[in-house]
Amino acid sequence: MSQLDAKDNPKEILKRMVENRIKQDGQTAGKDQTVPFGKLIALASGREKCMLFTGWFFASLTGAILPTFIWLIGDVFDSFAPDKDPEETRDKVREMFYIMIALCFGILITATLQSSCLAAASTRITGRIKTKYLEAILRQESAWFDMINYTELSSRLSKECQSI
């Protein structure tokens, strides 16, 4: 195949188009596109940071409560020893039952607060990121829109913000 035929080959043309598109986007083929966590939090206001830390605090409480069930279930099994009085066993199991119910409500409350705080903060931060991203797009020169397919900008905006 001659040099002229290689330039007219549809596979070669497609390959060059893909390479040009990758260069335009400023991406490399094997590079992982990650953003440091600090940069994601940089756009959060003080209230949103407080909501994040509150959500993380409740997440740690939820995570701390869960292992206590294993500790308590051991006491329940110990109360079934053959040398124990059945009435004493029943009282011990009932006591552990009430403690576990209280822990279940504690987990319900902490998990709900965790979820609501983190969801509200992430929604607000994502909205702010979308706004900043759109502002950055609108500040581009008109020649930039000639190189970019303008019909995919809105879907690209949603897709990239969703991946964050």
Secondary structure, DSSP 4 states (H G I P E B T S, - for coil): --HHHHHH-HHHHHHHHHHHHHHHHT--TT------HHHHHHT--HHHHHHHHHHHHHHHHHHHHHHHHHHHHHHHHHTT-TTS-HHHHHHHHHHHHHHHHHHHHHHHHHHHHHHHHHHHHHHHHHHHHHHHHHHHHHTS-HHHHHHS-GGGHHHHHHHHHHH-
